[in-house]
Amino acid sequence: MTAKRSTVLRIIVSVLCALVFLAAAAAALLNWSVSRRYNATAALLQSNIISASQKDPDISALQRSQSQVNEQLASEASTSLFQARRVSKAIRSAQQASKSLDVKLTTIQKKNEEAADQNVKQAGASPAPSSSTSSPSSSSQSTDAARNQAIQEAQERTQESQDQTKLDSLLRQNTVNDSSTADGTAAAPTHVTTTQPW
């Protein structure tokens, strides 16, 4: 009986060890796979951020690309329960940066639409009768309008600079190494070497 019990215990221990090994291997494989997919997503996200900072970006194309980024990040985050901490943290950071970029693109789109509407209104308005000398009141209004516009543009540039700094900060760890250890821990994230425009 003692020999049989000892044999049964050895079998049980062997099975448990095999299960633990398989679980560790599966976790390591999962983290490796997610890391590879995430690196590609993070590269696309950073490309969108750089494109959005350029003059007159293609908002429609960027929004389509951002939709793809958000879908991929959501897919990669769906297995966060089994991911190493560094991997899940990098994905959450990229999701925050992606949301901030979505807000920025929406703001740019609204500004473009407002500018287009203003141009249409100005084109449709009948020209005012010309006079040889402009009145002091109209000259003063023109100066005030120019000053207000300059102040507004300066505020917008400051806000854009702050937004870009925030996005850059969120993406400091936007790339993780493909390799992962058997216990499911991923390698430390590496910084993206692409120079940010801000």
Short mmCIF file of the C-alpha atoms (twelve columns), coordinates in Angstrom:
data_MODEL
# 
_entry.id   MODEL 
# 
loop_
_atom_site.group_PDB 
_atom_site.id 
_atom_site.type_symbol 
_atom_site.label_atom_id 
_atom_site.label_alt_id 
_atom_site.label_comp_id 
_atom_site.label_asym_id 
_atom_site.label_seq_id 
_atom_site.Cartn_x 
_atom_site.Cartn_y 
_atom_site.Cartn_z 
_atom_site.pdbx_PDB_model_num 
ATOM 1   C CA . MET A 1   0.000   0.000   0.000   1 
ATOM 2   C CA . THR A 2   2.816   2.366   0.879   1 
ATOM 3   C CA . ALA A 3   4.530   1.747   -2.438  1 
ATOM 4   C CA . LYS A 4   1.271   2.313   -4.340  1 
ATOM 5   C CA . ARG A 5   0.611   5.555   -2.472  1 
ATOM 6   C CA . SER A 6   4.117   6.733   -3.178  1 
ATOM 7   C CA . THR A 7   3.680   5.960   -6.868  1 
ATOM 8   C CA . VAL A 8   0.343   7.788   -6.997  1 
ATOM 9   C CA . LEU A 9   1.846   10.814  -5.264  1 
ATOM 10  C CA . ARG A 10  4.727   10.887  -7.711  1 
ATOM 11  C CA . ILE A 11  2.302   10.757  -10.620 1 
ATOM 12  C CA . ILE A 12  0.193   13.574  -9.156  1 
ATOM 13  C CA . VAL A 13  3.254   15.733  -8.531  1 
ATOM 14  C CA . SER A 14  4.520   15.069  -12.054 1 
ATOM 15  C CA . VAL A 15  1.158   16.039  -13.544 1 
ATOM 16  C CA . LEU A 16  1.012   19.226  -11.470 1 
ATOM 17  C CA . CYS A 17  4.559   20.160  -12.468 1 
ATOM 18  C CA . ALA A 18  3.694   19.573  -16.112 1 
ATOM 19  C CA . LEU A 19  0.588   21.755  -15.801 1 
ATOM 20  C CA . VAL A 20  2.581   24.541  -14.157 1 
ATOM 21  C CA . PHE A 21  5.206   24.347  -16.879 1 
ATOM 22  C CA . LEU A 22  2.568   24.457  -19.607 1 
ATOM 23  C CA . ALA A 23  0.860   27.437  -17.964 1 
ATOM 24  C CA . ALA A 24  4.167   29.321  -17.721 1 
ATOM 25  C CA . ALA A 25  5.001   28.511  -21.329 1 
ATOM 26  C CA . ALA A 26  1.551   29.649  -22.476 1 
ATOM 27  C CA . ALA A 27  1.895   32.922  -20.545 1 
ATOM 28  C CA . ALA A 28  5.338   33.543  -22.030 1 
ATOM 29  C CA . LEU A 29  4.050   32.827  -25.543 1 
ATOM 30  C CA . LEU A 30  1.062   35.118  -24.996 1 
ATOM 31  C CA . ASN A 31  3.256   37.989  -23.814 1 
ATOM 32  C CA . TRP A 32  5.611   37.496  -26.754 1 
ATOM 33  C CA . SER A 33  2.729   37.556  -29.225 1 
ATOM 34  C CA . VAL A 34  1.040   40.581  -27.640 1 
ATOM 35  C CA . SER A 35  4.352   42.455  -27.487 1 
ATOM 36  C CA . ARG A 36  4.971   41.927  -31.194 1 
ATOM 37  C CA . ARG A 37  1.487   43.105  -32.151 1 
ATOM 38  C CA . TYR A 38  1.671   46.031  -29.739 1 
ATOM 39  C CA . ASN A 39  4.998   47.265  -31.137 1 
ATOM 40  C CA . ALA A 40  3.409   47.580  -34.580 1 
ATOM 41  C CA . THR A 41  0.379   49.366  -33.112 1 
ATOM 42  C CA . ALA A 42  2.572   51.761  -31.123 1 
ATOM 43  C CA . ALA A 43  4.586   52.600  -34.242 1 
ATOM 44  C CA . LEU A 44  1.375   53.429  -36.123 1 
ATOM 45  C CA . LEU A 45  0.150   55.550  -33.211 1 
ATOM 46  C CA . GLN A 46  3.372   57.533  -33.074 1 
ATOM 47  C CA . SER A 47  3.235   58.044  -36.829 1 
ATOM 48  C CA . ASN A 48  -0.276  59.473  -36.396 1 
ATOM 49  C CA . ILE A 49  0.929   61.815  -33.650 1 
ATOM 50  C CA . ILE A 50  3.734   63.112  -35.842 1 
ATOM 51  C CA . SER A 51  1.384   63.568  -38.810 1 
ATOM 52  C CA . ALA A 52  -1.153  65.410  -36.645 1 
ATOM 53  C CA . SER A 53  1.515   67.931  -35.608 1 
ATOM 54  C CA . GLN A 54  2.251   68.865  -39.217 1 
ATOM 55  C CA . LYS A 55  0.656   71.832  -40.953 1 
ATOM 56  C CA . ASP A 56  -2.727  71.062  -42.533 1 
ATOM 57  C CA . PRO A 57  -2.815  67.317  -41.724 1 
ATOM 58  C CA . ASP A 58  -5.230  64.989  -43.502 1 
ATOM 59  C CA . ILE A 59  -7.754  64.656  -40.665 1 
ATOM 60  C CA . SER A 60  -9.941  62.076  -42.406 1 
ATOM 61  C CA . ALA A 61  -7.002  59.750  -43.082 1 
ATOM 62  C CA . LEU A 62  -5.691  60.202  -39.534 1 
ATOM 63  C CA . GLN A 63  -9.082  59.444  -38.026 1 
ATOM 64  C CA . ARG A 64  -9.330  56.244  -40.063 1 
ATOM 65  C CA . SER A 65  -5.837  55.265  -38.937 1 
ATOM 66  C CA . GLN A 66  -6.734  56.106  -35.343 1 
ATOM 67  C CA . SER A 67  -9.797  53.898  -35.556 1 
ATOM 68  C CA . GLN A 68  -7.507  51.025  -36.513 1 
ATOM 69  C CA . VAL A 69  -5.119  51.876  -33.655 1 
ATOM 70  C CA . ASN A 70  -7.938  51.919  -31.114 1 
ATOM 71  C CA . GLU A 71  -9.276  48.565  -32.318 1 
ATOM 72  C CA . GLN A 72  -5.839  46.971  -32.132 1 
ATOM 73  C CA . LEU A 73  -5.142  48.364  -28.658 1 
ATOM 74  C CA . ALA A 74  -8.523  47.125  -27.426 1 
ATOM 75  C CA . SER A 75  -7.731  43.662  -28.796 1 
ATOM 76  C CA . GLU A 76  -4.306  43.674  -27.160 1 
ATOM 77  C CA . ALA A 77  -5.745  44.847  -23.837 1 
ATOM 78  C CA . SER A 78  -8.356  42.080  -23.811 1 
ATOM 79  C CA . THR A 79  -5.798  39.603  -22.438 1 
ATOM 80  C CA . SER A 80  -4.441  41.954  -19.764 1 
ATOM 81  C CA . LEU A 81  -5.295  39.418  -17.037 1 
ATOM 82  C CA . PHE A 82  -2.555  37.117  -18.341 1 
ATOM 83  C CA . GLN A 83  -0.064  39.774  -19.404 1 
ATOM 84  C CA . ALA A 84  3.133   40.797  -17.653 1 
ATOM 85  C CA . ARG A 85  2.891   44.093  -15.821 1 
ATOM 86  C CA . ARG A 86  5.205   45.938  -18.190 1 
ATOM 87  C CA . VAL A 87  3.226   44.835  -21.222 1 
ATOM 88  C CA . SER A 88  -0.172  45.807  -19.818 1 
ATOM 89  C CA . LYS A 89  1.226   49.124  -18.535 1 
ATOM 90  C CA . ALA A 90  2.613   49.997  -21.967 1 
ATOM 91  C CA . ILE A 91  -0.747  49.203  -23.593 1 
ATOM 92  C CA . ARG A 92  -2.631  51.390  -21.098 1 
ATOM 93  C CA . SER A 93  -0.188  54.231  -21.729 1 
ATOM 94  C CA . ALA A 94  -0.719  53.957  -25.480 1 
ATOM 95  C CA . GLN A 95  -4.498  53.942  -25.010 1 
ATOM 96  C CA . GLN A 96  -4.298  57.198  -23.053 1 
ATOM 97  C CA . ALA A 97  -2.120  58.773  -25.740 1 
ATOM 98  C CA . SER A 98  -4.513  57.555  -28.430 1 
ATOM 99  C CA . LYS A 99  -7.492  59.124  -26.652 1 
ATOM 100 C CA . SER A 100 -5.641  62.428  -26.353 1 
ATOM 101 C CA . LEU A 101 -4.832  62.316  -30.053 1 
ATOM 102 C CA . ASP A 102 -8.487  61.588  -30.881 1 
ATOM 103 C CA . VAL A 103 -9.494  64.727  -28.958 1 
ATOM 104 C CA . LYS A 104 -6.851  66.768  -30.782 1 
ATOM 105 C CA . LEU A 105 -8.020  65.531  -34.184 1 
ATOM 106 C CA . THR A 106 -11.630 66.386  -33.320 1 
ATOM 107 C CA . THR A 107 -10.569 69.892  -32.295 1 
ATOM 108 C CA . ILE A 108 -8.618  70.412  -35.521 1 
ATOM 109 C CA . GLN A 109 -11.564 69.138  -37.559 1 
ATOM 110 C CA . LYS A 110 -13.948 71.591  -35.850 1 
ATOM 111 C CA . LYS A 111 -11.554 74.475  -36.456 1 
ATOM 112 C CA . ASN A 112 -11.271 73.547  -40.127 1 
ATOM 113 C CA . GLU A 113 -15.045 73.353  -40.467 1 
ATOM 114 C CA . GLU A 114 -15.475 76.727  -38.786 1 
ATOM 115 C CA . ALA A 115 -12.844 78.280  -41.049 1 
ATOM 116 C CA . ALA A 116 -14.561 76.811  -44.125 1 
ATOM 117 C CA . ASP A 117 -17.942 78.165  -43.000 1 
ATOM 118 C CA . GLN A 118 -16.411 81.573  -42.406 1 
ATOM 119 C CA . ASN A 119 -14.885 81.590  -45.884 1 
ATOM 120 C CA . VAL A 120 -18.243 80.698  -47.419 1 
ATOM 121 C CA . LYS A 121 -19.957 83.504  -45.529 1 
ATOM 122 C CA . GLN A 122 -17.326 86.007  -46.571 1 
ATOM 123 C CA . ALA A 123 -17.544 84.901  -50.202 1 
ATOM 124 C CA . GLY A 124 -21.336 85.179  -50.171 1 
ATOM 125 C CA . ALA A 125 -21.436 88.588  -48.526 1 
ATOM 126 C CA . SER A 126 -21.784 91.549  -50.840 1 
ATOM 127 C CA . PRO A 127 -18.775 93.887  -50.836 1 
ATOM 128 C CA . ALA A 128 -19.207 97.090  -48.908 1 
ATOM 129 C CA . PRO A 129 -19.012 100.345 -50.882 1 
ATOM 130 C CA . SER A 130 -15.459 101.588 -51.077 1 
ATOM 131 C CA . SER A 131 -14.477 104.995 -49.808 1 
ATOM 132 C CA . SER A 132 -11.342 107.017 -50.191 1 
ATOM 133 C CA . THR A 133 -10.760 107.258 -46.465 1 
ATOM 134 C CA . SER A 134 -11.683 104.751 -43.782 1 
ATOM 135 C CA . SER A 135 -13.441 105.951 -40.691 1 
ATOM 136 C CA . PRO A 136 -11.549 105.910 -37.392 1 
ATOM 137 C CA . SER A 137 -14.087 103.523 -35.870 1 
ATOM 138 C CA . SER A 138 -13.651 100.907 -38.632 1 
ATOM 139 C CA . SER A 139 -9.869  101.198 -38.373 1 
ATOM 140 C CA . SER A 140 -10.045 100.717 -34.612 1 
ATOM 141 C CA . GLN A 141 -12.317 97.682  -34.994 1 
ATOM 142 C CA . SER A 142 -9.923  96.168  -37.525 1 
ATOM 143 C CA . THR A 143 -6.993  96.685  -35.151 1 
ATOM 144 C CA . ASP A 144 -8.916  95.141  -32.243 1 
ATOM 145 C CA . ALA A 145 -9.929  92.161  -34.360 1 
ATOM 146 C CA . ALA A 146 -6.343  91.589  -35.469 1 
ATOM 147 C CA . ARG A 147 -5.128  91.830  -31.877 1 
ATOM 148 C CA . ASN A 148 -7.781  89.392  -30.643 1 
ATOM 149 C CA . GLN A 149 -6.956  86.965  -33.432 1 
ATOM 150 C CA . ALA A 150 -3.247  87.123  -32.581 1 
ATOM 151 C CA . ILE A 151 -4.003  86.440  -28.910 1 
ATOM 152 C CA . GLN A 152 -6.270  83.524  -29.828 1 
ATOM 153 C CA . GLU A 153 -3.651  82.019  -32.130 1 
ATOM 154 C CA . ALA A 154 -0.997  82.329  -29.422 1 
ATOM 155 C CA . GLN A 155 -3.275  80.582  -26.936 1 
ATOM 156 C CA . GLU A 156 -3.996  77.819  -29.438 1 
ATOM 157 C CA . ARG A 157 -0.283  77.297  -30.095 1 
ATOM 158 C CA . THR A 158 0.364   77.099  -26.358 1 
ATOM 159 C CA . GLN A 159 -2.441  74.561  -25.925 1 
ATOM 160 C CA . GLU A 160 -1.179  72.466  -28.840 1 
ATOM 161 C CA . SER A 161 2.329   72.501  -27.370 1 
ATOM 162 C CA . GLN A 162 0.965   71.303  -24.024 1 
ATOM 163 C CA . ASP A 163 -1.070  68.563  -25.709 1 
ATOM 164 C CA . GLN A 164 1.939   67.356  -27.689 1 
ATOM 165 C CA . THR A 165 4.091   67.332  -24.551 1 
ATOM 166 C CA . LYS A 166 1.444   65.222  -22.834 1 
ATOM 167 C CA . LEU A 167 1.279   62.799  -25.742 1 
ATOM 168 C CA . ASP A 168 5.071   62.512  -25.805 1 
ATOM 169 C CA . SER A 169 5.118   61.803  -22.079 1 
ATOM 170 C CA . LEU A 170 2.468   59.099  -22.385 1 
ATOM 171 C CA . LEU A 171 4.387   57.404  -25.201 1 
ATOM 172 C CA . ARG A 172 7.783   57.335  -23.490 1 
ATOM 173 C CA . GLN A 173 7.258   53.609  -22.916 1 
ATOM 174 C CA . ASN A 174 5.226   52.820  -25.981 1 
ATOM 175 C CA . THR A 175 7.386   49.938  -27.180 1 
ATOM 176 C CA . VAL A 176 8.106   46.679  -25.386 1 
ATOM 177 C CA . ASN A 177 10.636  44.020  -26.305 1 
ATOM 178 C CA . ASP A 178 9.406   40.929  -28.096 1 
ATOM 179 C CA . SER A 179 11.187  38.592  -25.671 1 
ATOM 180 C CA . SER A 180 9.530   37.374  -22.486 1 
ATOM 181 C CA . THR A 181 10.617  34.991  -19.756 1 
ATOM 182 C CA . ALA A 182 9.079   31.677  -18.870 1 
ATOM 183 C CA . ASP A 183 7.374   33.092  -15.799 1 
ATOM 184 C CA . GLY A 184 5.410   35.508  -17.965 1 
ATOM 185 C CA . THR A 185 7.374   38.659  -17.221 1 
ATOM 186 C CA . ALA A 186 8.185   40.799  -20.241 1 
ATOM 187 C CA . ALA A 187 11.414  42.601  -20.862 1 
ATOM 188 C CA . ALA A 188 11.661  46.270  -19.975 1 
ATOM 189 C CA . PRO A 189 10.108  48.635  -22.546 1 
ATOM 190 C CA . THR A 190 12.421  50.463  -24.863 1 
ATOM 191 C CA . HIS A 191 11.957  54.093  -25.810 1 
ATOM 192 C CA . VAL A 192 11.009  54.991  -29.340 1 
ATOM 193 C CA . THR A 193 13.970  56.568  -31.068 1 
ATOM 194 C CA . THR A 194 11.901  58.619  -33.508 1 
ATOM 195 C CA . THR A 195 12.426  62.289  -32.786 1 
ATOM 196 C CA . GLN A 196 9.210   63.998  -31.829 1 
ATOM 197 C CA . PRO A 197 8.390   67.279  -33.605 1 
ATOM 198 C CA . TRP A 198 7.721   68.939  -30.304 1 
# 
